Amino acid sequence: MKIKCLLLIIATLFCQHSFGQLNSKASAVISLIGDQINSDLQKDNLHGSISVAIVKNDQVIWAGAFGYAKMEQNIPADTNNIYRIGSITKVFTAALLMQMVEEGKIKPDDPVENYLPEIKNLKDYNKYSKITFRQLASHTAGLKREPDLHGADVGPLDQWEQKVLACIPKTSYNSKPGELFLYSNIGFAMLGLAVSRAAGVPYMQMVQQRILDPLHMTDTYFALPEDKLPRLAEGMSNGNGEVNIDLPVRELKGRGYRVPNGGIYSTPRDLAKFALSLIGKPALLSTQSRKQMQEVPPGGEKYGLGLMLYKSADLDVIGHNGSVPGYTSEMAIDQSSGYAVILMRNYNIGSTNLTAIAHLLLKTLKQTD
């Protein structure tokens, strides 16, 4: 046990990188948080890892990785390890929607059926008002979280659109459109397909051309290339109390309909580039579009268009979290200070609350300025 702990400490020391703009107080804060993450990893006893990137203004100022990248091997995690980001993918989809709005191809309150007529196959569709893009992007369309279709989350990446269409007739309402907030994964998958239809360009191609390429996000993927597999932090699905490494491996080949709502792989440092774009550094979207993404629509609840919203006396946070079998993630951006924190973990249930740690880092780093 002593040797294992020593290895963990050594691994941590060699996987931290400061890139400037860190004063002594900020360094001390990060060190304390790092100690807490290390302690949590040892307590969880899964031989897993957490990777972190911290942003200030327009650059990554610190990155670090803690723990191990492989369950059965003593391979220390490093800042080049790749993780799944889960539902943070929804922010990418919402950004594409707003680009289409800026180009005049979509209006937020357009009926989705204009571009995705198959949505009319929803159960009881004719009983309610037509679902809009704004409602899908804000989880106020009234749709249940998941479709009632066996195997909806299974299937090759290149067949995700067909799986979405198969899910629609098996998707039910929980409330009237525009009445209540209800987080819906299938709703966001429909959104991604409808935006793609409006653009006349495949969804994954849109993400590549409109987001990844302009931001030089060279470590972000929907399909992980063979030569990148050694860098993948091995996912451990432990949601039911047992550790399953087979399910995350199976999902390398596809997640059924779950592409626009949870299909992306990335690293904290690469995802930080996207986080910066959400505060206009650089600006993928206009100031007006970014502001609109932060407006809670009727029936909504602390969620704009693809963005989770958190405000307190100390923070004004936008971002999202994510969880898929074997991986959890957090992207939190404090607009009042210019700090952002990205965290990725290669297991699901653990001692570290990623959202709480991110907000604590944002708050304490802000106080050091």
Secondary structure, DSSP 8 states (H G I E B T S, - for coil): -HHHHHHHHHHHHTTEEE-S---HHHHHHHHHHHHHHHHHHHHHTS--EEEEEEEETTEEEEEEEEEEEETTEEEE--TT-BEE-GGGHHHHHHHHHHHHHHTTS--TTSBGGGT-GGGGGSTTGGGS---BHHHHHHT-S-B-SS-S-TTTT-S-GGGHHHHHHHHGGG--BSS-TTT-----HHHHHHHHHHHHHHHTS-HHHHHIIIIITTTT-TT-BSS--GGGGGGB---BB-TTSS-BSHHHHHGGG--TT-STTT--EE-HHHHHHHHHHTTTTT-SS-HHHHHHTT---TT--SB-SS-EEEE-SS-EEEEEEEEETTEEEEEEEETTT-EEEEEEESBSS-S--HHHHHHHHHHHHHHH-
